[in-house]
Amino acid sequence: MAQWQHRSDAIHWYMQELSSRVVAESGIPSDRHHLGKLTLQGLKDAPDYVLQIDGATGETETFGSVLKRSVQCATMFRTLGLKQGDVVVLMAPNHIHVSIPMYAAFYLGISVAGINMELRVNELRDTFKCNEPKMIICQSERVNDVRSVIKELKFDSHIIAFDKAEQCMNFSELLEKHASDVSVEDFKVADFDTANTISLLIATSGTTGLPKAAAITHKNMAVSVPYMWLTYSKFPAPTRLTVVFSPIQWYSALFQFIFSPIIRHTRLQSSAQMTQEHAYYLINKYRPNFTMTSPNMLALFLKIGDRNKCDFTCFETIQVGGSSVHTSIIEDIKRVSPNTNVTVIYGMSEMSGIAFNFDETIPNSLGKPMQNFEHRLVNPVTEKDITEPNAPGELWVKGPGVFKGYYNNPEITSQVIMRGGWLRTGDIMYRDDKSNFYFVERIKLLLKYRSHQISPLEIETVIAEHPGVFEVAVTGIPHKEYGDLPVACIVPHKGYKITAQEIKDIVKDSLSDPKQLRGGVLFLKELPLTSTSKIDRPKLAVLARSMERE
């Protein structure tokens, strides 16, 4: 039987102790939220502790080595003329060099934008227009594309390769050239307003329009990220080893990269592509204790027929978030690792963290409101508060984690940050009479059949109960008279034979008439995914319209 996970304030007590030492030295109260000074102090506190491991190469690096290299990098940034408010783009796999310029940027008040290293030239153009980088640090194979886009945009930007590249500055050589004699003890971190200085630019678009970047301040992250660690009670070093499955542009990677030197834990990452086979190798060899991942990636790891190749029992905690989580995912984890705490998390880049305390005893709920935000349910049309239980409304939140807005995009920002500092999440939810919140659907994903609003997630949840369904996503095809006709797109488990009629019958037996699969059933080998491993809904809709359905 599932049990409530214990929550502790230990992380906050530790952060108070660490930040008080930082403030005592600087005399600046707001330095308690200065990611650069917190990172520097954390690195100095445990120089012999291993900070990072590249699971693909076996390379390891200590806090002391990272301290020296990040100070060298910050000195190099200053020498090249970078200053507070500038933007550095990181475009690389998770090797042991990728976090060094991130920490250096935090020391100086420079903003960091991790971007997908697979972006094509036209996508790079749109992204760079959005971020306006002063420096791009990437792999050698992308240098020519980056250079051509920078030239086209007429940006005066430095281009640096993490590895060797012709006619391009090399990262490690630059550190030696500009900062080989730098003294860590003499290095001075920049002073700035942590409530308004941007630490991260997190990409939040891709398939639904031009790129936009959520501007996250130092204070946003320093206040919000500790709530990711409430189920741990020992700090520093809450756990032996965490593993990063996500690329540098995802929040699930960023919060580990940023806070591993601050709260002191070893971080396992990999410069190799994160396939199912490679993930199994990392888990079986290194036995990590903590991770955060998406439900789609976790479903791949737990695929029937493959899951017995990996021993998941090493995990103390697995956090799952980024899109809707079917309860079957939680059940699958418990089958392969009964003692692992599974935490479903609801959050978004725009709130710099998570908004609910998940309760394992109510796995279909997001849990009760997290204390770092005020929460409202609002009618999205009238903007009136919804107070009665079990009535759906849009979630609005307010608190110190709410981002500064979309970088260089005040028009879009004004559509999500409302009067009084409330953030419109765009997500429809309801709460029960005990203040547990339940996710219904993204507003923009709701289908409309005649006068009825239909949640694809509700239909997906029913279909996911079929033992032969590996993955399912529901979309709609347009109908002139009726609106949207629901279509179920299904990836079967290997070896299972499923008929379209079986799926239609499950829906018919469980849901009302407007929610029936009038658009049919479509069987696929895989669902289209975005670069952030979420279902690519626009592409799915195109497939549903263009392919033959049953």
Secondary structure, 3 states (H helix, E strand, C coil): CCCCCCCCCHHHHHHHHHHHHHHHHHCCHHHHHCHHHHHHHHHHHCCCCEEEEECCCCCEEEHHHHHHHHHHHHHHHHHCCCCCCCEEEEECCCCCCCCHHHHHHHHHCCEEEECCCCCCHHHHHHHHHHHCCCEEEECHHHHHHHHHHHHHHCCCCEEEECCCCCCCEEHHHHHHHHHCCCCCCCCCCCCCCCCCCEEEEEECCCCCCCCCEEEEEHHHHHHHHHHHHCCCCCCCCCCCEEECCCCCCCHHHHHHHHHHHHHCCEEEECCCCCCHHHHHHHHHHHCCCEEEECHHHHHHHCCCCCHHHCCHHHCCEEEEECCCCCHHHHHHHHHHCCCCEEEEECEEHHHCEECEECCCCCCCCCEEECCCCEEEEECCCCCCECCCCCCCEEEEEECCCCCCEECCCHHHHHHHECHHHCEEEEEEEEECCCCCEEEEEEHHHCEEECCEEECHHHHHHHHCCCCCEEEEEEEEEEECCCEEEEEEEEEECCCCCCCHHHHHHHHHHHCCHHHCCCCEEEECCCCCECCCCCECHHHHHHHHHHCCCC
